Amino acid sequence: MPSSQSLSETERRVVALWAAECAERVLHLFEVEAPDDDRPRDAIARTRAFSAGDLDAAGEIRRRFVAGRAAHAVSSPGAVAAARAAAQAAGVAHMGAHALGAAAYAAKAMSHAAPTDPRSVDDEIDWQLGAMTADVHRALAALPPLGQDTAGPLGPGLLTRGILGSTIRRLQSSLAVA
């Protein structure tokens, strides 16, 4: 039985575009530090191509870790979070819940990019919610609450803690009331 965090392939294609948009908003933080490393940009492009139906899930599942390895090529926390946002977006082909991981890492990247701006994370989450189409909203609302299903990225792991967890909880809370 597949995890409730998987979503159908159709739903994964829908949320992949939103996840790519979230990751792309912070990509510049990575590229400033590693301008010759195209792994995160390529992951975002592949996520968009998956969303459009131009790439199959099996091929993207095999490649989903490439952008995550780019996080080791940079040192600033914002650049690391930006690479991880791209990696989470690429993971959507495998499991739809990674879209929330992409959004959370984008918010984390923004918090590092503007550490003196107390609204930076709130503004990013507001943008993310505003960028959701009705189909994205419906698909993400079907995911289990953070920390309740151990079979996937929303299980009791890294995404449940700190700014990542608080971002996902806020997104899920907004999905539940809208």
BALOBA-1460 file (C-alpha; in Angstrom, 3 decimals):
// residues 178
<rec num="1" residu="m" x="0.000" y="0.000" z="0.000"/>
<rec num="2" residu="p" x="1.519" y="3.362" z="-0.973"/>
<rec num="3" residu="s" x="2.070" y="6.072" z="1.595"/>
<rec num="4" residu="s" x="-0.597" y="8.734" z="1.961"/>
<rec num="5" residu="q" x="2.261" y="11.183" z="1.364"/>
<rec num="6" residu="s" x="2.764" y="9.920" z="-2.179"/>
<rec num="7" residu="l" x="-0.240" y="11.464" z="-3.948"/>
<rec num="8" residu="s" x="-1.266" y="10.201" z="-7.377"/>
<rec num="9" residu="e" x="1.039" y="10.870" z="-10.323"/>
<rec num="10" residu="t" x="-1.439" y="13.451" z="-11.616"/>
<rec num="11" residu="e" x="-1.411" y="15.232" z="-8.250"/>
<rec num="12" residu="r" x="2.405" y="15.051" z="-8.106"/>
<rec num="13" residu="r" x="2.620" y="16.704" z="-11.515"/>
<rec num="14" residu="v" x="0.305" y="19.486" z="-10.299"/>
<rec num="15" residu="v" x="2.218" y="20.189" z="-7.087"/>
<rec num="16" residu="a" x="5.602" y="19.857" z="-8.813"/>
<rec num="17" residu="l" x="5.156" y="23.170" z="-10.605"/>
<rec num="18" residu="w" x="4.343" y="24.962" z="-7.339"/>
<rec num="19" residu="a" x="7.343" y="23.329" z="-5.632"/>
<rec num="20" residu="a" x="9.596" y="24.427" z="-8.506"/>
<rec num="21" residu="e" x="8.324" y="27.981" z="-8.188"/>
<rec num="22" residu="c" x="9.021" y="27.973" z="-4.437"/>
<rec num="23" residu="a" x="12.566" y="26.706" z="-4.978"/>
<rec num="24" residu="e" x="13.259" y="29.060" z="-7.866"/>
<rec num="25" residu="r" x="12.477" y="32.099" z="-5.690"/>
<rec num="26" residu="v" x="15.583" y="31.396" z="-3.588"/>
<rec num="27" residu="l" x="17.841" y="29.849" z="-6.230"/>
<rec num="28" residu="h" x="19.854" y="33.075" z="-6.535"/>
<rec num="29" residu="l" x="21.128" y="32.542" z="-2.976"/>
<rec num="30" residu="f" x="22.835" y="29.355" z="-4.119"/>
<rec num="31" residu="e" x="24.017" y="30.745" z="-7.439"/>
<rec num="32" residu="v" x="25.738" y="33.767" z="-5.870"/>
<rec num="33" residu="e" x="27.954" y="31.391" z="-3.931"/>
<rec num="34" residu="a" x="28.356" y="28.680" z="-6.587"/>
<rec num="35" residu="p" x="27.718" y="30.310" z="-9.982"/>
<rec num="36" residu="d" x="29.146" y="27.381" z="-11.951"/>
<rec num="37" residu="d" x="27.141" y="24.677" z="-10.187"/>
<rec num="38" residu="d" x="23.949" y="24.119" z="-12.151"/>
<rec num="39" residu="r" x="22.590" y="21.148" z="-10.179"/>
<rec num="40" residu="p" x="19.835" y="23.064" z="-8.336"/>
<rec num="41" residu="r" x="18.817" y="24.997" z="-11.473"/>
<rec num="42" residu="d" x="18.722" y="21.740" z="-13.427"/>
<rec num="43" residu="a" x="16.617" y="20.089" z="-10.696"/>
<rec num="44" residu="i" x="14.104" y="22.931" z="-10.882"/>
<rec num="45" residu="a" x="14.000" y="22.698" z="-14.692"/>
<rec num="46" residu="r" x="13.479" y="18.922" z="-14.475"/>
<rec num="47" residu="t" x="10.725" y="19.429" z="-11.888"/>
<rec num="48" residu="r" x="8.980" y="21.812" z="-14.282"/>
<rec num="49" residu="a" x="9.412" y="19.301" z="-17.122"/>
<rec num="50" residu="f" x="7.978" y="16.536" z="-14.928"/>
<rec num="51" residu="s" x="5.042" y="18.803" z="-14.128"/>
<rec num="52" residu="a" x="4.427" y="19.359" z="-17.824"/>
<rec num="53" residu="g" x="4.497" y="15.621" z="-18.530"/>
<rec num="54" residu="d" x="7.767" y="15.814" z="-20.445"/>
<rec num="55" residu="l" x="9.656" y="13.545" z="-18.022"/>
<rec num="56" residu="d" x="8.530" y="10.318" z="-16.398"/>
<rec num="57" residu="a" x="8.423" y="9.668" z="-12.677"/>
<rec num="58" residu="a" x="10.837" y="6.710" z="-12.793"/>
<rec num="59" residu="g" x="13.626" y="8.750" z="-14.366"/>
<rec num="60" residu="e" x="13.161" y="11.612" z="-11.938"/>
<rec num="61" residu="i" x="13.048" y="9.290" z="-8.948"/>
<rec num="62" residu="r" x="16.533" y="8.054" z="-9.924"/>
<rec num="63" residu="r" x="17.866" y="11.635" z="-10.216"/>
<rec num="64" residu="r" x="16.191" y="13.247" z="-7.199"/>
<rec num="65" residu="f" x="19.295" y="13.370" z="-4.997"/>
<rec num="66" residu="v" x="21.541" y="15.301" z="-7.403"/>
<rec num="67" residu="a" x="20.505" y="18.779" z="-6.255"/>
<rec num="68" residu="g" x="20.740" y="17.783" z="-2.619"/>
<rec num="69" residu="r" x="24.420" y="16.993" z="-3.075"/>
<rec num="70" residu="a" x="24.908" y="20.580" z="-4.257"/>
<rec num="71" residu="a" x="24.183" y="21.717" z="-0.690"/>
<rec num="72" residu="h" x="27.651" y="20.395" z="0.203"/>
<rec num="73" residu="a" x="29.270" y="22.723" z="-2.351"/>
<rec num="74" residu="v" x="28.262" y="25.893" z="-0.482"/>
<rec num="75" residu="s" x="28.715" y="27.117" z="3.066"/>
<rec num="76" residu="s" x="26.229" y="29.891" z="3.787"/>
<rec num="77" residu="p" x="22.995" y="28.665" z="5.414"/>
<rec num="78" residu="g" x="20.863" y="30.481" z="2.817"/>
<rec num="79" residu="a" x="22.668" y="28.829" z="-0.089"/>
<rec num="80" residu="v" x="22.440" y="25.407" z="1.570"/>
<rec num="81" residu="a" x="18.695" y="25.860" z="2.153"/>
<rec num="82" residu="a" x="18.218" y="26.992" z="-1.460"/>
<rec num="83" residu="a" x="19.920" y="23.828" z="-2.761"/>
<rec num="84" residu="r" x="17.757" y="21.724" z="-0.470"/>
<rec num="85" residu="a" x="14.624" y="23.522" z="-1.689"/>
<rec num="86" residu="a" x="15.539" y="22.486" z="-5.248"/>
<rec num="87" residu="a" x="16.237" y="18.930" z="-4.090"/>
<rec num="88" residu="q" x="12.867" y="18.720" z="-2.329"/>
<rec num="89" residu="a" x="11.162" y="20.014" z="-5.479"/>
<rec num="90" residu="a" x="12.903" y="17.306" z="-7.507"/>
<rec num="91" residu="g" x="11.668" y="14.738" z="-4.984"/>
<rec num="92" residu="v" x="8.030" y="15.510" z="-5.818"/>
<rec num="93" residu="a" x="8.197" y="13.039" z="-8.723"/>
<rec num="94" residu="h" x="8.725" y="10.352" z="-6.083"/>
<rec num="95" residu="m" x="6.452" y="11.632" z="-3.317"/>
<rec num="96" residu="g" x="4.134" y="14.631" z="-3.405"/>
<rec num="97" residu="a" x="4.826" y="15.611" z="0.213"/>
<rec num="98" residu="h" x="8.264" y="16.834" z="-0.889"/>
<rec num="99" residu="a" x="6.462" y="19.916" z="-2.249"/>
<rec num="100" residu="l" x="5.944" y="21.089" z="1.329"/>
<rec num="101" residu="g" x="9.630" y="20.405" z="1.959"/>
<rec num="102" residu="a" x="10.552" y="22.636" z="-0.987"/>
<rec num="103" residu="a" x="8.384" y="25.426" z="0.412"/>
<rec num="104" residu="a" x="9.839" y="25.007" z="3.915"/>
<rec num="105" residu="y" x="13.432" y="25.147" z="2.680"/>
<rec num="106" residu="a" x="12.600" y="28.213" z="0.586"/>
<rec num="107" residu="a" x="11.253" y="29.935" z="3.709"/>
<rec num="108" residu="k" x="14.386" y="28.898" z="5.603"/>
<rec num="109" residu="a" x="16.566" y="30.324" z="2.817"/>
<rec num="110" residu="m" x="14.652" y="33.603" z="3.009"/>
<rec num="111" residu="s" x="15.139" y="33.737" z="6.774"/>
<rec num="112" residu="h" x="18.898" y="33.553" z="6.216"/>
<rec num="113" residu="a" x="18.811" y="36.035" z="3.346"/>
<rec num="114" residu="a" x="17.053" y="38.657" z="5.462"/>
<rec num="115" residu="p" x="17.923" y="37.841" z="9.077"/>
<rec num="116" residu="t" x="16.977" y="41.300" z="10.359"/>
<rec num="117" residu="d" x="13.593" y="41.332" z="8.640"/>
<rec num="118" residu="p" x="11.073" y="39.743" z="11.013"/>
<rec num="119" residu="r" x="8.537" y="39.508" z="8.154"/>
<rec num="120" residu="s" x="10.760" y="37.620" z="5.670"/>
<rec num="121" residu="v" x="9.400" y="34.173" z="6.512"/>
<rec num="122" residu="d" x="5.820" y="35.386" z="6.862"/>
<rec num="123" residu="d" x="6.049" y="37.140" z="3.504"/>
<rec num="124" residu="e" x="7.456" y="34.001" z="1.867"/>
<rec num="125" residu="i" x="4.705" y="31.796" z="3.291"/>
<rec num="126" residu="d" x="2.089" y="34.335" z="2.209"/>
<rec num="127" residu="w" x="3.549" y="34.248" z="-1.308"/>
<rec num="128" residu="q" x="3.557" y="30.433" z="-1.298"/>
<rec num="129" residu="l" x="-0.092" y="30.286" z="-0.264"/>
<rec num="130" residu="g" x="-1.029" y="32.890" z="-2.858"/>
<rec num="131" residu="a" x="0.806" y="30.969" z="-5.587"/>
<rec num="132" residu="m" x="-1.252" y="27.810" z="-5.029"/>
<rec num="133" residu="t" x="-3.819" y="26.981" z="-7.649"/>
<rec num="134" residu="a" x="-7.028" y="25.296" z="-6.534"/>
<rec num="135" residu="d" x="-5.621" y="21.952" z="-7.745"/>
<rec num="136" residu="v" x="-2.383" y="22.417" z="-5.775"/>
<rec num="137" residu="h" x="-4.393" y="23.381" z="-2.711"/>
<rec num="138" residu="r" x="-6.618" y="20.315" z="-3.041"/>
<rec num="139" residu="a" x="-3.663" y="17.939" z="-3.493"/>
<rec num="140" residu="l" x="-1.619" y="19.360" z="-0.618"/>
<rec num="141" residu="a" x="-4.672" y="19.410" z="1.655"/>
<rec num="142" residu="a" x="-4.955" y="15.634" z="1.140"/>
<rec num="143" residu="l" x="-1.546" y="15.060" z="2.759"/>
<rec num="144" residu="p" x="-1.429" y="13.843" z="6.369"/>
<rec num="145" residu="p" x="-0.495" y="16.364" z="9.062"/>
<rec num="146" residu="l" x="3.204" y="16.781" z="9.714"/>
<rec num="147" residu="g" x="4.595" y="14.065" z="11.993"/>
<rec num="148" residu="q" x="1.618" y="11.698" z="11.859"/>
<rec num="149" residu="d" x="2.608" y="9.358" z="9.009"/>
<rec num="150" residu="t" x="6.100" y="7.873" z="9.242"/>
<rec num="151" residu="a" x="6.238" y="6.664" z="5.631"/>
<rec num="152" residu="g" x="7.602" y="9.757" z="3.931"/>
<rec num="153" residu="p" x="9.116" y="13.208" z="4.311"/>
<rec num="154" residu="l" x="6.361" y="14.436" z="6.624"/>
<rec num="155" residu="g" x="7.244" y="11.751" z="9.163"/>
<rec num="156" residu="p" x="9.055" y="12.420" z="12.430"/>
<rec num="157" residu="g" x="12.280" y="13.696" z="10.923"/>
<rec num="158" residu="l" x="14.107" y="16.801" z="9.834"/>
<rec num="159" residu="l" x="11.072" y="18.508" z="8.300"/>
<rec num="160" residu="t" x="9.244" y="18.481" z="11.639"/>
<rec num="161" residu="r" x="11.803" y="20.646" z="13.453"/>
<rec num="162" residu="g" x="12.648" y="24.336" z="13.602"/>
<rec num="163" residu="i" x="11.665" y="26.670" z="10.822"/>
<rec num="164" residu="l" x="11.028" y="23.759" z="8.464"/>
<rec num="165" residu="g" x="8.397" y="22.294" z="10.783"/>
<rec num="166" residu="s" x="6.826" y="25.637" z="11.649"/>
<rec num="167" residu="t" x="6.556" y="26.538" z="7.952"/>
<rec num="168" residu="i" x="4.904" y="23.250" z="7.033"/>
<rec num="169" residu="r" x="2.545" y="23.494" z="9.997"/>
<rec num="170" residu="r" x="1.512" y="26.996" z="8.925"/>
<rec num="171" residu="l" x="0.973" y="25.884" z="5.346"/>
<rec num="172" residu="q" x="-1.044" y="22.862" z="6.437"/>
<rec num="173" residu="s" x="-3.071" y="24.956" z="8.860"/>
<rec num="174" residu="s" x="-3.931" y="27.383" z="6.076"/>
<rec num="175" residu="l" x="-4.860" y="24.499" z="3.775"/>
<rec num="176" residu="a" x="-7.235" y="23.124" z="6.381"/>
<rec num="177" residu="v" x="-9.187" y="26.358" z="6.841"/>
<rec num="178" residu="a" x="-9.299" y="27.583" z="3.259"/>
